[in-house]
Amino acid sequence: MAAWEFAAGRYRHWAATLFCLPLALMGVIFAPRKTALAFRAGLISTSLYGSELDRNKPLTALRAEIAARRPASYPPETP
């Protein structure tokens, strides 16, 4: 998840980087293929950090709004 977050756009704060970096490195060491796939999936995704979502909308409307932000190639193809 840390690898995906780095690629998709992590929270812009030094503490978030400090928290995620060791986790991503552990993923590279212990599960390199899965970490690479997560990073690749994050490259074509966007995180919701900094997004302005109206939390008073129904859940189905929020899901549709988030889905509209996804790139056309989502979900990523796996080798």
Secondary structure as the mmCIF struct_conf table of DSSP 4:
data_model
#
loop_
_struct_conf.conf_type_id
_struct_conf.id
_struct_conf.beg_label_comp_id
_struct_conf.beg_label_asym_id
_struct_conf.beg_label_seq_id
_struct_conf.end_label_comp_id
_struct_conf.end_label_asym_id
_struct_conf.end_label_seq_id
HELX_RH_AL_P HELX_RH_AL_P1 ALA A 2 ALA A 8
BEND BEND1 ARG A 12 HIS A 13
HELX_RH_AL_P HELX_RH_AL_P2 TRP A 14 PHE A 30
HELX_RH_AL_P HELX_RH_AL_P3 PRO A 32 LEU A 43
TURN_TY1_P TURN_TY1_P1 ILE A 44 ILE A 44
TURN_TY1_P TURN_TY1_P2 TYR A 49 GLY A 50
TURN_TY1_P TURN_TY1_P3 ARG A 55 ASN A 56
BEND BEND2 LYS A 57 LYS A 57
HELX_RH_AL_P HELX_RH_AL_P4 LEU A 59 ARG A 69
BEND BEND3 ARG A 70 ARG A 70
TURN_TY1_P TURN_TY1_P4 ALA A 72 SER A 73
HELX_LH_PP_P HELX_LH_PP_P1 TYR A 74 TYR A 74
BEND BEND4 PRO A 75 PRO A 75
HELX_LH_PP_P HELX_LH_PP_P2 PRO A 76 THR A 78
#
